[in-house]
Amino acid sequence: MTKAILTLTLLIISNTFMTLAWYGNLKLQEMKLISSNTPIYLIVLISWCIALLEYSFLIPANRIGSEINGGPFSLVQLKVIQEVVSCIVFGIIVSVFFKGEALHWNHIVAFILLALAVYFVFLK
């Protein structure tokens, strides 16, 4: 069970960095810390630096959690868990930091369906 908790913790951290790498530049632009005229290569470079942190947590999460290395999850289970964690982290970050972006009923239904995907992927 410890490997499962560690894997989930690392996936949450990883997906937090991933969401910041992908969407953080939009928040910085909204806050007027960067302009819409900032060269895209600079935005990509900054995002890659953040994504390096993402991979620093994602790769260990996959190695620790994988059955191949004695972990509790198959590769398919790891992938589905990662996608659900990604959506949950994204939903939280959008709700907290992007006030103009609201989650609606259909988004909640989509998240529930993703949670059902986790249930089904664990069925024997």
Legacy VTK file of the C-alpha trace (Angstrom):
# vtk DataFile Version 3.0
C-alpha trace
ASCII
DATASET POLYDATA
POINTS 124 float
0.000 0.000 0.000
2.939 2.354 0.640
4.026 2.147 -3.005
0.487 2.991 -4.107
0.327 6.086 -1.868
3.809 7.192 -2.918
2.885 6.713 -6.582
-0.293 8.770 -6.198
1.559 11.508 -4.306
4.236 11.736 -6.989
1.567 11.801 -9.710
-0.226 14.682 -7.979
3.008 16.669 -7.706
3.929 15.834 -11.298
0.554 16.888 -12.647
0.669 20.124 -10.693
3.911 21.023 -12.469
2.467 19.827 -15.794
-0.591 22.049 -15.451
1.598 25.006 -14.511
3.894 24.324 -17.478
0.993 24.147 -19.911
-1.286 26.889 -18.576
0.834 29.003 -16.222
1.858 31.360 -19.009
-1.796 32.265 -19.486
-2.123 33.181 -15.822
1.080 35.219 -15.962
-0.307 37.059 -18.978
-3.605 37.623 -17.174
-1.655 39.070 -14.221
0.284 41.334 -16.628
3.605 39.751 -15.604
4.244 38.842 -19.225
2.665 40.349 -22.314
0.972 38.759 -25.268
3.990 40.005 -27.242
6.434 37.846 -25.277
8.197 35.661 -27.859
6.737 32.180 -28.012
10.198 30.590 -27.883
10.700 32.187 -24.453
7.332 30.905 -23.224
8.187 27.422 -24.514
11.623 27.515 -22.859
10.123 28.490 -19.504
7.457 25.787 -19.886
10.123 23.179 -20.671
11.977 24.107 -17.493
8.787 23.567 -15.498
8.081 20.355 -17.411
11.494 19.058 -16.346
10.190 19.213 -12.780
7.087 17.347 -13.921
9.185 14.516 -15.351
11.313 14.454 -12.210
8.213 13.257 -10.345
6.378 11.391 -13.129
9.168 8.969 -14.011
9.730 7.855 -10.381
5.944 7.554 -9.930
5.749 5.192 -12.895
8.792 3.194 -11.808
7.618 2.843 -8.205
4.000 2.107 -9.145
4.637 -0.338 -11.991
4.177 -4.065 -11.510
7.345 -4.424 -13.591
9.293 -3.028 -10.619
7.219 -4.684 -7.895
4.617 -1.941 -7.649
0.868 -2.437 -7.350
-0.267 -1.155 -10.781
-0.258 -2.473 -14.339
0.772 -0.051 -17.082
-2.853 0.445 -18.121
-3.873 1.157 -14.522
-1.014 3.645 -14.131
-2.062 5.485 -17.287
-5.731 5.714 -16.321
-4.832 6.845 -12.786
-2.490 9.482 -14.246
-5.230 10.827 -16.523
-7.729 11.085 -13.666
-5.158 12.770 -11.407
-4.356 15.148 -14.274
-8.007 16.142 -14.664
-8.541 16.575 -10.924
-5.410 18.709 -10.533
-6.393 20.721 -13.606
-9.902 21.258 -12.233
-8.569 22.485 -8.899
-5.994 24.822 -10.457
-8.519 26.272 -12.898
-11.091 26.796 -10.146
-8.606 28.460 -7.797
-6.380 30.493 -10.122
-8.493 31.192 -13.211
-11.567 32.916 -11.829
-13.142 33.434 -15.270
-13.079 29.700 -15.992
-15.877 27.940 -14.156
-16.494 24.221 -14.010
-20.003 23.346 -15.203
-22.221 20.308 -14.709
-20.945 18.631 -17.874
-17.343 18.930 -16.636
-18.334 17.264 -13.364
-20.054 14.458 -15.296
-16.911 14.008 -17.389
-14.805 13.742 -14.219
-17.229 11.156 -12.802
-16.942 9.148 -16.015
-13.156 9.273 -15.709
-13.453 7.998 -12.134
-15.596 5.167 -13.489
-12.779 4.418 -15.950
-10.496 3.844 -12.959
-13.076 1.497 -11.450
-13.340 -0.508 -14.661
-9.602 -0.690 -15.262
-9.185 -2.305 -11.822
-11.841 -4.989 -12.421
-10.367 -8.446 -12.711
LINES 1 125
124 0 1 2 3 4 5 6 7 8 9 10 11 12 13 14 15 16 17 18 19 20 21 22 23 24 25 26 27 28 29 30 31 32 33 34 35 36 37 38 39 40 41 42 43 44 45 46 47 48 49 50 51 52 53 54 55 56 57 58 59 60 61 62 63 64 65 66 67 68 69 70 71 72 73 74 75 76 77 78 79 80 81 82 83 84 85 86 87 88 89 90 91 92 93 94 95 96 97 98 99 100 101 102 103 104 105 106 107 108 109 110 111 112 113 114 115 116 117 118 119 120 121 122 123
